[in-house]
Amino acid sequence: MAAAARRQGDPARAAHLLSPLAQSGKGRADVHQELGLAWASLGRSDDAIEQLEMAVTRNPGLSAAWRALGDQHTARGDSGSADTAYAQAIRASVNDPELMRAADALVSGELAVAEPILRDRLKRAPTDIAAIRMLAELASRLGRYGDAEKLLSRALELAPGFRPARHNYALVLHRQNRAAEALEQIDMLLADDPHNAGLANLKAAALGRIGEFEDAIALYDDVLDRHPDQPKVWMSYGHALKTVGRQQDSIDAYRKSIALQPGLGEAWWSLANLKRVTFADADRATMRGALSDDLEPEDLFHLHFALGKAEEDAGNYQASFTHYAQGNRLRRDMVRYDSADIADHLVRSRALFTPQFFTDRADAGCSAPDPIFILGMPRAGSTLIEQILSSHSQVEGTMELPDIPQMAAQIGGRKLRSQETDYPEALADLSPDQLTAMGEEFLTRTRVQRKTDAPFFLDKMPNNFMHVGMIKLILPNARIIDARRHPLSCCFSNFKQHFARGQAFTYDLAELGHYYRTYTELMAHFDDVRPGAVHRVFYEQVVADVEGETRALLDYLNLPFEESCLRFYESDRAVRTASSEQVRQPIFSDGLAQWKNFEQWLGPLEQALGPALTDYPCKL
C-alpha cells in the first residue's frame, strides 16, 4: 500500500503507513528503503538518508536503495559519499562472481585490480552492459572522461532505458564542459523522474556553465522550495545569485547554508570571497569554534581561508597570515603540482616557437577575428579588463572558457598526469588545414556561450598564456591581451584566494613566485618572436588612468571609443570570478598595496620572483 501510494504521488501517506513499522525495530530492509524513498519525495533528506542507510545495512544487496542514497548525497552536494553509494549500487546490481570481484575492487578504490577483470570480460562478452558501465565508472575516476563517454554511449546504444548509465553519461559530459549535451541527457532522465533533486541540481549547474543563470536560479528556487534543508544547495544557489549581481540575496543564501551546517567551510569562504563583506566578531568566533579535527579537510582549509580574510579585515595581520598559511598548507597537500612542469614548458616553447616557425605557417589557421583572449596570472586585473571591454557595444563577455587548454591536452595526447605530453611539439606536425580546422573547432565549441550578435567575444582564461603559440597558429587574427599586476600584489592576492579548481601553483609562496617569473619569461619570448602580437595592460596604470588605458586598449582592438567602457561598473552582465563584486564598483586604489601589511612574511615569494620583481615597471 505504501509503495502504491508513493507511486501515485502521495508520499505523505506512504510515510504515515511505514513510520510505525520502521520505528518498531522490526522493519525489514525493504520497509526502510520504501520509507527512505517517501522521505526523499517529501524533501526530508536527513530522514531519507537515515532510512536508506538502515536499508542497506540490513541488506547490502539493495541496488535501488544504494542508488537512491547516491541521489540524496548528490542533492546535498556531497560528491564523495555519492560516488561511494553509486559504486555500491553497481556492486549490488550484479550477481556474476567475476563482476562482483571487479565491483569489490571499484568500491575499495583498487582500480588497477578492477580494470583487467573488466577488459577481459568485455573481450569475451562485448555487449555486457554492466561491465561496460563499470569500466566507464573506472575511466571517469581516472579522469579519462573521453573513454568513459564512449563506453557509456555504447551501453545506451545497447540499452536505451539503462538509467544509471544515462545518469553517468550526463555527468561525464558535464565534466567535459559539454553542458548543452549534458542537458539533453538530464532532461531525458527528468522526464521519468521530475522531482529528483540531484538531477535538478546537476541541471542547474549545467545551465550555469552556458550562461543561463536566470534559468538556473529558477531551478534552485524550485528545488529549495521542496528541499529547504540542503546546505550545499543553498550554497550553490548563492553562487548563482552572486554571479548575476544579486549580492544581498547571495549573502542571505550563504547565511542560510551556514545556519544549516555551521562547519561548512566553503559557505564561509564564499561569504569572504565576496570581498566587500566584512565579518562581525560573532562570525569570527563561530568560525574559530567550528575548527576541529573532526571536520573534513575541505571544510577545514576553507575555514582557514575565510578566517584569514576576517582577521585581515579586522587589522589582525599576524593572525590573518597564520590562517592563510594554514589553509594553503592543507590545500597544497591535496593537489598535484610540480613546478618543473611549467619550467619544462618554457624551455620547449622557446625551442619550438621561433620566428621561422611562424613564417612557415603564415597561411595557416582560421581567419575569423572574433575571439579576444585576456590572459596572464589570476588576480591580475583580467576581470576588470573583461568588464571594461564587455561594456562596448561590439564585444560580448563570456567566461573563463576551458576550450583552449582542453584542445592543447588533446594535441599532447596525454590522458593521465603521469604520462608524458607531446605538447607543444605536436603542433609542428599539423598541416595548415588541420590548424585551420582547430580554429574553426574553437569557434564551434564556444558558440554556446554567445548570447548576442556582437562581432567579438572575450575568453578570459588566465592560464591561456601557456598557449599563446597555439592561439596564434589556429586563430592568427585573434587579439591577445596580457593582464599584468605588480608581482607581490598579484601573488599575495593569489595566496589569499582559494580557487574552486585549477591554479594548484598558488598554495605555496615559493611556487607562486616561480610560476609568476616563468610566466613573464614566456611572454617575453613571444614579444621577441611575434612583436606586437600581445597587448600588455598593467593594472596599476589602469587604476591611475582608466580612460587613457581604455583608449589604448580599444586602439589595439581597432574599436572606436565608447563612454560606456568607462562606466563598466553599471553593467548587469554575469561575472563568474572572484572579482565579481569588485568590478561592479568604480575603480579604487585601496587594494594596490594590501600585501605591504604582510611583507615581513613574504621572503620566500620575493626570493623566487627574482628579476620579475626587480624589473617590474610599475613601482608601488
N, C-alpha and C positions, 0 to 999 in steps of 0.2 A: 504493500500500500504506500509506504513512504517513497519507494523508488518511483512508483507511478505518479505520485503527487509531484515530486520534483520534476519529472519529465514533462508534466503538464503545466509547468510554470508556477507551482505552489510550493517552493522550498520551505516556507514557514511551517506548513502543515507537516512536511516530511520531518523537519527538526522536532516538532511537537511530538510526533509519533515515536521517534527514535531516542530522544534525550533520556527518558526514564530507563530504558534498557541499557543504554551506554553507560549511564551513571551507576547502574546496579553492580557493575563489575563483572557481569555475566555476558556482556555483549560479545558476539563473535567478531572476527576481523571485518567481515563484510558489513556489519552494522556500523562500525566506526568509519569504514570507508564511505558508506552512503550518507552518514551524518556529516562527515567532513565535506562531502560534495554539496550538501544542503547549506552548510555554513558558508562555503565559498560563494554559492549563488546569492546569499544574503549579504555578502560583503564583510563577513566577520572572519577576517583572515587568521587571526590568532587562534580562534576556536577551530577553524578548518585545519590548520597545521597540527594542532594538538590531536584531533581525531584521526587525521590521516597517518600521523606518526604512530598512534596506537594501533591502527590497522596494519601497518607494515611490520610493526614489532610482533604482532600476533601471527601474521602470515607474510613473510618477506616475498612470497611469490605473487603478490597482488600488483600486477603491472599497472593497472589503471590507477591504483592509489599512489604508486610512486610517481606516475606521470602527473597526476593532479597536484601532488606535493611539489613537483618541479614547477608547475604553473604558478602555484602560490608564492614560491620563493622568487620566481621571475617577476611577479606582480609587485613584490616588495623591493625589487632591485638587488636581490641577493644572488648574484650570478653563480658564485661558488657553490652554495647549497643547492641551487637549481641544477647545475651540471651534475652534481653527485646524485641527486634524485633521478634525473633523466637516465644516467648511466645504470642505476639500479633498475629502472623500468625496462631498459634493454635486456639486462640480465634476466629479469623475471619473465620476459616475454618469450624466451627460448627454452626448449627442453632438450635439445640436442647436446650431448656431452661435450662435443668439440666446441660448439659455440658458447657453451657455458664456461669452458676454460678461458676462451677469449674474453667473455664478458667479465669474469672474475678479474682478469688482468686489467681490463679497462677501469673497473671500479677502483682497483687499488693503485691505478696510475702506472702500471707496468706496461707501457706502450710497446716497448721492444719485444715483450713476450706475446702480446696480442697480435701484432702486425703479421708475423709469418704464419700464424694459425689462420688468420682471415684470408691472406693472399693465397695460401694453399687451398683453402676451402673454395674460393672463387675460381681457381683454375679447374677444379673438379665440378663445380656447380655454379656457373657464371650468372645464373638468374636467381640465386638465393638472396632475396631482398633483405632478409635480416642481416646476413653477412655484409651485404653492400652498405647498409645503413651503419653498421658497427665500424666498418673501415672508414666511412665518411666521418664518423664521430672522432675516430683516431686522428685522421688527417686534419680535422678542424682544431683539435687540441694542439697539434704541432704547428699551427699557423699556416698549413698548406691548404688555403681556402679554395684555390682553383681545383685541386684534386678532389676536395670534398664536394664542391659544386658538381663536378662531372659524375661522381658516384651517386649523389642524391638525384640528379636529373635522370640517371639510368633507373634508379629504384622507382621513381614516379612514372617513368615510361612503362615499366612493368606492372606497377600497381598504383594507378592514379588516386585511389582512395586511401593510400597509406599516409594518414595524417601526421604521425610522428616524423616521418621523413620530410613531409612538406614543411613542417614547422622548422626542422633543422635547415632545410633549403632556404627558407626565408631569412634565418639568422646568418647563414653563410653569405648570402647576397648582401645583407645589411653590413656585415663586417668588411665586405669588399667595396663599400661605398657605392653600391648599386641600389640606391634606395627606391627608385621607380620600379625596378623589377621585384624587389623585396615586397613592395606594397601590393603588387598583383597577387603574390602568394599569400600574404597576410589577409587580404580581402577574401580570398577563397576559403581560408580557414575560419574567418569570422562569419561567413555566410552560414556555416553549420553550427557555430558556437558564438553567437553575437555578444554574449555577456562575459567573455573570457577576458579578465583584467590584464593578464600577462600579454595577450595578443594586442590588446588596446594600447598598452604601454609601448610595445615594440612598434606599433603603427605610429604612435605619436613621435617616437624618436626618429623613425624613418622620414616622417613629414618634415621634421626639423632639418634633416640633412639636405633636403631640396628646397629649403627656404619657405615652406608652407607653415609658418609659425602660428597664424591665426587658427588654422585647422587643427594643429597640434594642441593648442591651448584649449580649444573647444572639446577635444577628445579627453584631455586631462580633467577638464571640468566635469565631464560625464563620469569618468572613472572614479574621481574623488567624491562625487555625489553618491555613488553606490558603495565605494570602499574608502571611507574617510579616515581609516586608522592606519594608513600606509605611509610611514615617514619618508621612505625613499621616493615614493611617487610625488609627495608634496615637494620634495627637493627637486625632482626633475621638472615639476610644474614651475618652481621658482626659476630654474634655469631658462625656461622658455619665456617667462614673463620678463626676466632681465634682458633678454636678447631684443625684445621689441620695445624696450624703454619704459616698461611699467614698473618702475623701481620700487615704489611703496608696496605694490601688490607682490612683487618678488620677495621683498623683506618679510611680508606677512606669511608667505608660503614657507620660507625658510624657518621662520619662528614657529610655525605650526609643526614642521618636521622635527625641530628640536624639542618642542613640548612633548611630542610623542616618544622621542628617543633622545634624551639629553646627551648621551655619549656618541651621537652620530657626528663624528668629526668633520665629515665632508660638508654637512649643513652649516656648521660653524665657519668652516673655511669659505664656503660660498658667500656667507654674510660678509666676512672680512674682505673677500675678493671684489666686493662692490666698491672698494676703495673709499668712497665718500661716507660709508657707515662707520661710526665710532662706537666702541663697546663701553657700556657702563661698568662700574665697579662690580655690580652683581653678576654681569656676564662673565667677567674675568674670574670671579670666584666660582661660578658654575663650571666653567671650563677647567679650571685647576682641580676642582673636585671630581671632575669626570676622568682625569688622567689616572689610569690604573693598568696594572699588568694584565688584568682580565680583558682589556679592550683588544679588539682585532688590530693588527698592525696598521691597517689603513685608517682606522678611526684615530689611532694614536698619533700618527705623523700629521694628519690633517689638523688635529687639535693643537699640536705644537706650532704649525704654521699660523693658525688663527691667533694663538696666544702671542706669537711674535709680533703680529700686526697690532694686537690690542695693547701690548706693553709699549710698542713704539709710539702709538698714538698718545699714550699717557706720559711719554718722555722718559720711560724706564729703559734706557738703551742697552744696558748690560743684560738685564733680564730678557729683553727682546731678542738680542743676539743669541743668548743661550737657547731660547726656544727655536729660533730659526735654524741654528746649528744642529739641534737635536732632531728636528723634523727632517732636515736634509740628510743626516746620517741614517735615519731609519729608512728614508726613501731610497737612498743610494744603495742600501743593502738589497733592495727589491728589484733593481733594474740592472740590465746588462748593458754595459758601456765600456769601450776600450778606446782611449784617446789615440791609440796607434792607428785606428781605422781612418780618422779624418786626416791624420798626418800622411798616411799612405795615399789617400785620395788626392791630396795636394800634389805629391810627387808625381803620381801617374797623370794627373790633369796637366801639369806643366810639360810633361814629356809628350803628351798626345796633342794638345790644343796649341798648335803653332800657327803663325800667320799663313804658312804654306798650306796647312791642313784646311783652313777655312777657304783659302783661294781655290783650292782644288774642288771645293764643293759649293762654289758660289752660285750655281744654278739650281741647287737642291732646296727642298723644303717647301712648305705650304706658304703662299704669298699673302695670306689673309693678315691684315694688320689689327684684327680685333683685340687680342689679349694685351693687357698691360700687367706686367709682373712687378709686384712690390716684394722685395726680399731683403735678407740681411739677418741680423740677430733678432730673436724675440725681445720685446720690451725696449725697442729702439725707436719707436715713433711710427711704425708702419701703419698702425690703425688710424693715427691722426692723418697721415697722407691719404689713406684709403677714404677717410671721411671727407676730406677736402675735395678729392677728385670725384667721388661719387655724388657730390653736390653739383657737379657740372652736368648740363643737360645732355651731353653726348657720351657720358660714362656711367656704366652701371656697376655698382658694388655687388660682390657675391659673398665669398667667404675664403677661408684658407683651404683651397682646393687640393686634394691629395693626389691628383692625377699625374702630375709630372714625376713625383717620387715613385709612384706605382709603375709608371711606364719605364722608368730607369731600372727598377728592380726586375722587370720582365726582360729587358735587354741583357742585364747582367746574368740572368739565368740562375740566380741563387734562390733556392726555396727555403733554406734554413740559414740562420745567422752563422752557424758553424761552418758553412760552405764558403769557398772562395767565390768572388764575383768577377765576371768578365767586363764589368763596367768601370770606367768609360771606354776601354779599348774596343769593345764590341761595336761601338759607333762607327769605327773605321771600316768595318766590313759591310755596312749598309749602303745600298745603291741610292742614287738620287731619288728614284721613285719610291723606295722604302722610306726615306727621310720625309718625303712629301706626304706619304700615307700616314706617317706618325703625327705630323702636324694636323692633318685632317681628323685623325682619330681623337686628338686632344679637343678639337672644337666640337666633335660629336659627343664626347664624354661629358663635356661641361655645359652643353646646351640646356640641360635640365635646370641649371642654376640661373638661367637668364629669364627674367620676368618682364623685361621691357624691350622696346625696339631701338635702344641706344646702340650706336655702331661699335662702341668699345666697351670692354668689361675688364674688371680687375680680378687678379688672382693674387691674394695676399698671403701666400705661404712663405714664411721666412726662410725655411730650410732649402728653398729652391736656389739659393746661392750656390749650392753644390752642383747645380745642373745648368748653369749659365751656358756652358758649351753646347749642351744638347738643345737647349731652347733656341740658340742662335742657328743651329743646324736645321731644326724641324720647323721653326717659325721665324725666319730671318727678319721679317718686318715687325715682329712684336717688340714693344718697348719694355725696357727693364729699368727699374728704379731701386737703388740700394739705399735703404734707410739706415743711417748710422747715428750712434749716440756715444757720448763720452764713455770710454771703456769701464771706468769704475762705477759710473752711474748706471750704465746698462747692465753690467754683470751683477752688481749687487741687487738690482731690481729683479733679475732672474733668480738670484739666490733666495730672495724673499717669496718667490712665486712657486706654488705647486701647480704643475701642468697635468691636466687630466690624462694626457697620453703624449708620448714622444718627449723630446728635449731632455734626454737622460743625462746630458752633459752638465746640467745646471745644478746638480746636487752636491758639488764639491768645488770649493773656491779655486783650487789649482787647476782642476779640469776645465772650469769655466774660463779662466784666463787663457789656457792653452787653446781652447776652442775659438775664442774671440780672435786671438792672434793668428791662428791658421785661416780663419775666415777672411781677415784683412789681407793676408798674403795671397790667398786665392783670387780675391777680387782685384788686387794689384796686378796679378798675372793677366787677367782679361783686359785690364786697362792698357797693358802693354801690347797684347796681340790683337785686340779689337778696339782701338782708341775711339772713345765716344759712344761705344755700344751701350754703356751703362751710365745712367744719370744718378749722381750721388746727392743725397739730401741729408744734411746734418741737423739733427733735432734741435740743437741749441740755436742754430741760425733761424729755424722756423719760429721758435719761441720769440726771438729778438725781432724778427721782421717777417711776419706771416704773409703780408701782401707781396713783398719782394720775392720771397722764396716760392710763393704760389705762382706768380707770373713767370718765373724762370722754369718752373716745372711744366706749366702749360705750354711754354715756348718749345720745350723739348718734345712734348707730345703733339706739337703742331695744332694746338687747340686755342680758340680765342678765349680771352679772359672773360670770366663771368663773376659778378659780385657775389652770387650765391656761394661760391667757393670760400669766401671769407666768412660766411655765416653758416659754416658746416655744422655747427652745434644745434642748428634749428632743424636739421634733417631728422625724419622719423623712421629712417631705414633701420632694419635689424642689424645689430652688431654682436658678433659671437665670440669676441675675445675678452681677455682680462681687462682691457681698457674701455669696455663698453660704456661705462658711465662717465669716464673722464672726457671722452670725445663728444659728449653731449653738453659740455660746458665750454665757454670761451677759454682760450689758452692762458694758463697761469705759469709763472716761473718758479713756484714754490717747491716743485718736485725735482728741480735740476740737481741739487746738491744734498739730497737727503742722506746719501752714502757717507757724508762727512761726519755724521753722528756716530758712525761705526768704524771710522778709519783705523782706529787702533787694532782692530781685529782682522784687517784685510791684507795683511802682509803676504800670505800665500797667493792671493789674487794678483797683487801688484808685481810680485816676482815672476809669475807665469806670463803676465801680459808683456813684459819687456818693452821692446820698441813700439808695440801697438799703443802703449800708454804714453811713452815719452814723445812720440811723433804725432800724437793726435792734434789736429789743427785747432780745435776749439778748447781753450783752457777755461777751467772753472775755478 
